[in-house]
Amino acid sequence: MPANGQVRWGIIGTANIARAVFLPGLRQAGGEASAVAGRDADRAAKFASDNGIGRSVVGYQTLIDDPDIDALYIPLPNALHAEWTIRALEAGKPVLCEKPLCGVLPDTERVLATARRTQTLLWEAFSFPFHAQLAELKRLVADGAIGELVEIKSNFHFMVRSQANIRLSRELQGGALLDVGCYPVRLAQELFGPDHESAWARARAGGDGVDVDTWGVLGYSGGRRLMFSCGFGRSYDTFTTLEGTSGQIHVTNPFHPGPDDSYQVVRPGDEQGPVPAAPDELSFTPLTGHIDAVLRGEQAPRLLAVDTSLPTAQALSDLAEAIWA
Ligand SMILES: NC(=O)c1ccc[n+]([C@@H]2O[C@H](COP(=O)([O-])OP(=O)(O)OC[C@H]3O[C@@H](n4cnc5c(N)ncnc54)[C@H](OP(=O)(O)O)[C@@H]3O)[C@@H](O)[C@H]2O)c1
């Protein structure tokens, strides 16, 4: 890393999420992207100049091998996460890979084994576990604010209009469960723990043979459960309820809280006002700020993929099996 301590990020692929979410969060956290790699020279150069990135290179391996890059962000289609994350880890470069870490369980296991063997830092880009809002929700639940948490009801829907969207491609491991269903699944892991006992799901198929409207249940010990609904055919909806034995917490957006989002504790006879979720903080700011601090040696790593990603991948695999069996 350079003497000024600035982590030099490289972005693999000219992805929409890199432009719209990763870069604004990284910059708000004080970080900077040094280069972007693309499969096509003109597209990569335009992406760099449109988004204030210093330079572009052709070919993902070129960026992985670049000695002036300290960390890699991998926002490729799901089916490519394993190959390029493994290549980056083998080169000893810390990686932030987009969620889900991989589209199928054996790939997740290979990636995690590589991270362990190479002792290279790897994070899966779920940003919400780094948010103050999730810490506050966990504290409320632990303090018994709603009694015992017994059920999570969670939605993640948005509209996909273009048939060319990677989310509608079976080959690229699209589908609603992997793309957005992974969020309620990870939320349940955060609140119920890593071990589900049962998985049931159904879906409507669309696009190129992927699930586009999906609903299901993950069961946990003692009858606790996640009931989720996700898809590509409704307007944006991330509304989530944490149901306890003596009350509820309504959360407008547990996953990407913005300025208009809030959570609210609702108990019979004791209704409190909504609490703003994240007044000034962008979705990726705490996550990217943490990684930069780790790479500068200022923080110990938290929520690494080797510690968190397998239960999510196992649950997604079990739900997918229930859908397609
Ligand atoms: N954490 C979050 O909040 C969040 C939000 C949205 C999406 N995501 C995740 O981010 C990843 C990318 O999503 P996105 O919506 O940003 O995708 P996107 O805009 O379609 O970008 C994907 C990029 O991958 C590269 N690519 C390589 N091979 C490709 C192929 N065969 N087909 C299409 N693109 C290919 C392309 O860059 P070049 O051709 O220029 O190399 C393309 O720009 C997914 O894993 C998704 O689940 C995460």
The ligand as an SDF file (V2000), in Angstrom:
LIG
                    3D

 48 52  0  0  0  0  0  0  0  0999 V2000
  -24.7430   -5.7960   -2.6020 N   0  0  0  0  0  0  0  0  0  0  0  0
  -25.6790   -5.1700   -3.2880 C   0  0  0  0  0  0  0  0  0  0  0  0
  -26.3220   -4.2700   -2.7900 O   0  0  0  0  0  0  0  0  0  0  0  0
  -25.9540   -5.5600   -4.7180 C   0  0  0  0  0  0  0  0  0  0  0  0
  -26.8700   -4.8360   -5.4920 C   0  0  0  0  0  0  0  0  0  0  0  0
  -27.0240   -5.1800   -6.8340 C   0  0  0  0  0  0  0  0  0  0  0  0
  -26.3010   -6.2310   -7.3630 C   0  0  0  0  0  0  0  0  0  0  0  0
  -25.4530   -6.9440   -6.5800 N   0  0  0  0  0  0  0  0  0  0  0  0
  -24.6540   -8.0610   -7.1330 C   0  0  0  0  0  0  0  0  0  0  0  0
  -23.6480   -7.5150   -7.9540 O   0  0  0  0  0  0  0  0  0  0  0  0
  -23.3740   -8.3770   -9.0610 C   0  0  0  0  0  0  0  0  0  0  0  0
  -23.5330   -7.5930  -10.3490 C   0  0  0  0  0  0  0  0  0  0  0  0
  -24.8370   -7.0720  -10.4630 O   0  0  0  0  0  0  0  0  0  0  0  0
  -25.1570   -5.8260  -11.4290 P   0  0  0  0  0  0  0  0  0  0  0  0
  -26.6140   -5.6200  -11.4320 O   0  0  0  0  0  0  0  0  0  0  0  0
  -24.3100   -4.6630  -11.0780 O   0  0  0  0  0  0  0  0  0  0  0  0
  -24.7040   -6.4460  -12.8390 O   0  0  0  0  0  0  0  0  0  0  0  0
  -24.3620   -5.7620  -14.2280 P   0  0  0  0  0  0  0  0  0  0  0  0
  -24.6480   -4.2960  -14.1840 O   0  0  0  0  0  0  0  0  0  0  0  0
  -24.9960   -6.5770  -15.2860 O   0  0  0  0  0  0  0  0  0  0  0  0
  -22.7670   -5.9030  -14.2880 O   0  0  0  0  0  0  0  0  0  0  0  0
  -22.1010   -7.1200  -14.3600 C   0  0  0  0  0  0  0  0  0  0  0  0
  -20.7420   -6.8660  -15.0380 C   0  0  0  0  0  0  0  0  0  0  0  0
  -20.0990   -8.1180  -15.1660 O   0  0  0  0  0  0  0  0  0  0  0  0
  -19.3160   -8.1240  -16.3600 C   0  0  0  0  0  0  0  0  0  0  0  0
  -19.5750   -9.3960  -17.0400 N   0  0  0  0  0  0  0  0  0  0  0  0
  -18.6690  -10.3720  -17.2370 C   0  0  0  0  0  0  0  0  0  0  0  0
  -19.1980  -11.4050  -17.8910 N   0  0  0  0  0  0  0  0  0  0  0  0
  -20.4840  -11.0930  -18.1390 C   0  0  0  0  0  0  0  0  0  0  0  0
  -21.5480  -11.7610  -18.8120 C   0  0  0  0  0  0  0  0  0  0  0  0
  -21.3760  -12.9800  -19.3510 N   0  0  0  0  0  0  0  0  0  0  0  0
  -22.7360  -11.1480  -18.8890 N   0  0  0  0  0  0  0  0  0  0  0  0
  -22.9100   -9.9350  -18.3460 C   0  0  0  0  0  0  0  0  0  0  0  0
  -21.9410   -9.2210  -17.6950 N   0  0  0  0  0  0  0  0  0  0  0  0
  -20.7290   -9.8140  -17.6010 C   0  0  0  0  0  0  0  0  0  0  0  0
  -19.7040   -6.9180  -17.1930 C   0  0  0  0  0  0  0  0  0  0  0  0
  -18.6000   -6.0250  -17.1970 O   0  0  0  0  0  0  0  0  0  0  0  0
  -17.5330   -5.9790  -18.4480 P   0  0  0  0  0  0  0  0  0  0  0  0
  -18.1480   -6.7170  -19.5880 O   0  0  0  0  0  0  0  0  0  0  0  0
  -17.3430   -4.5330  -18.7140 O   0  0  0  0  0  0  0  0  0  0  0  0
  -16.3200   -6.6380  -17.9480 O   0  0  0  0  0  0  0  0  0  0  0  0
  -20.8650   -6.2910  -16.4430 C   0  0  0  0  0  0  0  0  0  0  0  0
  -20.8000   -4.8890  -16.4260 O   0  0  0  0  0  0  0  0  0  0  0  0
  -24.3290   -9.5620   -8.8820 C   0  0  0  0  0  0  0  0  0  0  0  0
  -23.6680  -10.5980   -8.2000 O   0  0  0  0  0  0  0  0  0  0  0  0
  -25.4410   -9.0140   -7.9850 C   0  0  0  0  0  0  0  0  0  0  0  0
  -26.0550  -10.0210   -7.1820 O   0  0  0  0  0  0  0  0  0  0  0  0
  -25.2670   -6.6060   -5.2810 C   0  0  0  0  0  0  0  0  0  0  0  0
  1  2  1  0
  2  3  2  0
  2  4  1  0
  4  5  1  0
  4 48  2  0
  5  6  2  0
  6  7  1  0
  7  8  2  0
  8  9  1  0
  8 48  1  0
  9 10  1  0
  9 46  1  0
 10 11  1  0
 11 12  1  0
 11 44  1  0
 12 13  1  0
 13 14  1  0
 14 15  2  0
 14 16  1  0
 14 17  1  0
 17 18  1  0
 18 19  2  0
 18 20  1  0
 18 21  1  0
 21 22  1  0
 22 23  1  0
 23 24  1  0
 23 42  1  0
 24 25  1  0
 25 26  1  0
 25 36  1  0
 26 27  1  0
 26 35  1  0
 27 28  2  0
 28 29  1  0
 29 30  1  0
 29 35  2  0
 30 31  1  0
 30 32  2  0
 32 33  1  0
 33 34  2  0
 34 35  1  0
 36 37  1  0
 36 42  1  0
 37 38  1  0
 38 39  2  0
 38 40  1  0
 38 41  1  0
 42 43  1  0
 44 45  1  0
 44 46  1  0
 46 47  1  0
M  CHG  2   8   1  16  -1
M  END
$$$$
